[in-house]
Amino acid sequence: MDRTERFYQIDQLLQSGHAIPIERFLSSLGVSRATFKRDLEYMRDRLNAPIEWDRFDGGYRYTEPATGPTFALPGLWFNASEVHALLTMQQLLADLQPGLLEAQVRPLQARLRALLGSADHSAEEVERRFRLVSAARRTLSVRHFETVASATLRRHRLSIAHFSRQTGTTTERTVSPQQLIFYRENWYLLAWCHLRRDIRSFAVDAISEATILDEPAKEVSRGALAEVMDSGYGIFSGRDVSWAMLRFSPDRARWVAAETWHPQQIGSFDTSGRWVLELPYNDPRELLMDVLKHGAAVEVLAPESLRQQVISELDAARLPYLADLEN
């Protein structure tokens, strides 16, 4: 942490009202005794912090400030990733079913608000000026989520009934949960499927029944999970990897060139200002949706199979409009 963050950490420890031994400061801050002494001296001399050594209790504490300049910490603010993380956590907690884990959640919410308000701006001002907008979030059964999360942490197998939106059928599976993933506003369970004998992802909101079994979960190494998930596109996993090549028009390239579609993607501008994007995928469903939303501003150059799938989807999309014209 940088120096300003250390000042806030020192202040937080001293706010307890108790005498804090120097060893606790060094452990929490991860600095040397000399660095801590310099920080303390700066807070006293430059920031007017009323910090004194209590020789009876063997630690530092705040004392009643004498008359003079007011003690104030320098402003601390967050970068874009940090404020997004804080607001996301706050929103996730706020979306919990009323009464669910209320006693545990209330202190977390209070701490998040304290963090948001630890700068020169109040938590209320931050919440009023920053807003997270959710799109395409599906309704989630709290009861099933609790069961799935509990099995994941306790390392037990799960018996689930899972509805496939692609086929419209529900199947019963025994799975060994590995990870819960929050992706595009929805929760997914990454698990070893004992029916398919492979790693699969399941939308938690599509689970209609979930029972924890009295059997230990099969463990899958992190490397194996990463191999399957990182090679696919989006939430769809797999090992059979193909590479797509997409070409975006110059006007759309100004947006897409700044986007990360996949960690392994390769992108470059051609001589006419079009953005050529190459990325791996396994299951084409999610990639198709992301390509089609760009309409005429994107062309699939390779592979031919993906190009034909896009053509088929576009042809099918035209049919209702052609029927209206004929009528």
N, C-alpha and C positions, 0 to 999 in steps of 0.2 A: 504494500500500500504506500501511497505517497505521503508527504509530510502533513498536508491538510487533513487527509483521512485519519492519520495518527492522532491529530489534535481532537477529532471527534470521538475517536476510540478512548482516548484518555478521559475526555469529558464524560463519556457514557459510564465508564468505570467509577469515576468519582461521584456521579449522581446518586449512587447507592446510599451515600451518607456515612458509610463505614470507612475506616482507615484501610487503604489498599496497599499491601506490601509490594515492594519494588519487583519481586520475583513474578508476581501476577501480571504486572505491566509488561515485563520483558517477554513473558510467555504469550500474552495476547497480541502484542505488537510485532513480535518476531524481530526485535532489534537488539543491539548491544546496549550495555549499561551507559556507555558514553553518549550514544545517540539519544537515548531516553532522557538523560540529564540535559542535553542541549534543547530537546523539545520542551522540557519542563521550564527551562530558563526563558525560552522564547515566549511561552504562554504567560509566564509571570510578568516579564519585562515589557513585551510588546502588546500583549492582548489583555493585560491587567487581570489575569486569572488569579483568584485568591486561594492559591494552593500552598499548603504548609505541611511540614513533616510533624507527625504526632509521635513523639518518642515514647509515650506510654503505651500506645497501641501498635507501634512499629509499622507505620504506614503513612501514606499521603492521604489528605482529605481536603475538601473545600471548607474554608472558614467564612465567617461573616465578612463581607467586603468592607474595607474602610472607605471613608469618604474619598472621592476622587473619580477618575474615569471609569465608566461602566465596562465590565468584562463582556466581550462579544467574540464569538468565533468567526473566522472568515467564511464567506459564502461557499457552500459546497453544492455542486450541481452534478447531474448525471448525464452520461452520454445517451445516444438514441437507444442503444441496446439495453442499457440499464433501466431507463424509465419505462421502456416497453415491457421488460420482464416484471418490474414492480406492478405496473398497471394490469398486466395479464394475470399475475397471481391474485391481485385484488379482485379482478372480475371473476376468476374461477371460484374463489371463496364466496363471492356474492351470489353466484348462480346455484350454490348448493341448496337443496331442499330445505325450507324453513324448519328449524328444530333439529336438523341432522348435524350431529357433532357440534352443537351450538357452543357448549362449554369449551371445547378445544379450538373452535374456529375464531371465537371472539378475540382472544389474546393475539392470534396471528394477524387478524385484521387491524388491531390496534397498533401492532408493531409495524405493519406495512404503512399505515397512515403516518406514524412517527418518522419513518424513513423518508416518505414523500415530503414531509414537512421539515426535514432536517436542513434544508437550504435557506435561502433568503425569502422563500415563498411558503405560504401556508399550504397544508394538505388540501384544504378546500379550493384554493386557487389553482393548484396543479390539476385537481380532478375536474375543475371547470374548464380549464384551458386545453387539456389533453383528453382525447376520446378514442376508445377502441371500438371499431365497428365490426361486428361479426356477420359473416355471410355464409349461407348454406349450412348452418348448424342444425343438426338433427336432434330430436328429442331422445334423451337418454334415461333409462330406468336406473334410479339411484340404487335400488336393491341389487340389481344384477351387477352394477359397477362395483359395489362394495364386495360382493362375492368374488368377482374376478380379481380385484386388487388384492384381497386377502389371500387368495390362492397363490398369486404371483409372489407375494412377499413371504408367505409361509413355505413356499416350494412344495406345493401339493398339486396333484393332478386335478383336472376339472372335467366334469361331464356337462356338455353344453348342447342346447338345441339352437342351431344357427340358420337364419333365413338368408338364402342367396338371392339378392336382388337381380342377378343376371338370369338365373333360371326360374325364379319364382317358387323354389322348393325349399323345404326345411329339412336339414339332416342332423342327426345326433352324432356327436363326436366326443371322443376322449382326447384331451389335449394336455400337454405339459406347458404351462405358461412360462414365457421367458421375459417379456418386456411389455409394458403398456406405453403406447405412443400417442401423443396428442398431435394430430396432423390435419391441417386445413379445417380447424374448428371442431374436429370430431376425434373420439378415442378409438384406438385399434389395439387389439391384443395380438402380439407376435408370439406364436407358440409352436411347439412340436406336435404335429397331428399324428396320432397313433394309427389312424385309419389310412392316411396317405403316406405315412412313414417319411415325412419331410416337414420342413418349416413352412408354416402358412400364417397369413394375417386374417383376423376376423374383426369386422366392425362390431364394437361392443353394443351399439344401439340395435344391432340385428340379432342379438342373443335373447331368446325368449325364455330360456330356462338355463340355470347354472347351479351346479351342485359340486361342492368340494368333496373330493374322494380321499379316503384314508390310504393313499398310496403316494410315495414320493415322486416328485416331478422328474422327468428325464432332463438332465442338464445338457445344454448345448453351449459350446464355447463361444466367447465373444467374437472370435475370428470367424467362425462359421456363420454366425448371425450377420456380421458385417459383410461377408462375402455374398450372401444371398440378398440382403436389403440394399446394399450400395450398388449392386450391379443392375437392379431393376429400376423402373421409373416410378416415382411417387410411392404410393403405399403398396404397389404390387411387387412381390419378390420373385426371385427365380435365378437359375444359373444359366439358362439358355439365352445368351445375350446376343442381341442384334444392335447395329448402330444406325441411327436415323440421321439423315442430313436434310436440314430445313433451310429454305432461303426466304428471307423477309424483305419486303419492299423497303425502299429508302426511308419513307416516312414512318413506317412501323419499326424500322431498325433502331431509330432513335430511342425507343422505349425498350425493346427486347435486348439490345446490346448491354443494357445495365442490369438485366435480370439473371438470376442463377436458376436454371431449370434442373441441373444435375451437377453434383460435385465434380464429376469427371468430364464435363462438357468442354468442347473446343469451339471457339467462335472467332470469326474474322470478317472484315469488310472486303467485298470484292471491288473491282475497279469502278463499278457504277454506283457504289454506296449502299449496296444491299448487304444485309447481315446474314452470313452463312453459319449455321449452328449445327454442330455434330454432338450427339449424345447417345448413351447406351439405354436400352430398354429391354424388358422381357415380355411382359404382357402389354399389348398395345392400347388397352381400353382408356387408361387415363391420359396417355400421350395423344390419342385421337381427340379427346375432348379439348385438350389444350391447343392442339393445332387448329381444330375447326372453329374455335372462338375467334381466331384471327381472320377468318373468311378469305377474301381474295388477296389479303396482304401477305400470305405465306404460301409457299409451294414445297411439297415433299419431293426431294430429288432422289432419295434412296432410303431404304431398299424399295424395290419395285412392289413387294407385297404390301408395304405400308402405304405406298402411293395409290395402289388400287383400292385399298380399304377407304382412303379418304375420298376417292372418286365415287365409290359406291355410296358412301354416306351423303355426299353432296347431291348425287342423282336422286337418292331417296328423299332428301329434304325438299327437292323441287316438286315432287309429285302432288302434294296437296294444293300447291299454288297453281300448277298446270290444270288440275281438275277444276279449280274455281274459275279459271279463264275459259275453259270449255263450256262451263255452265252459264 
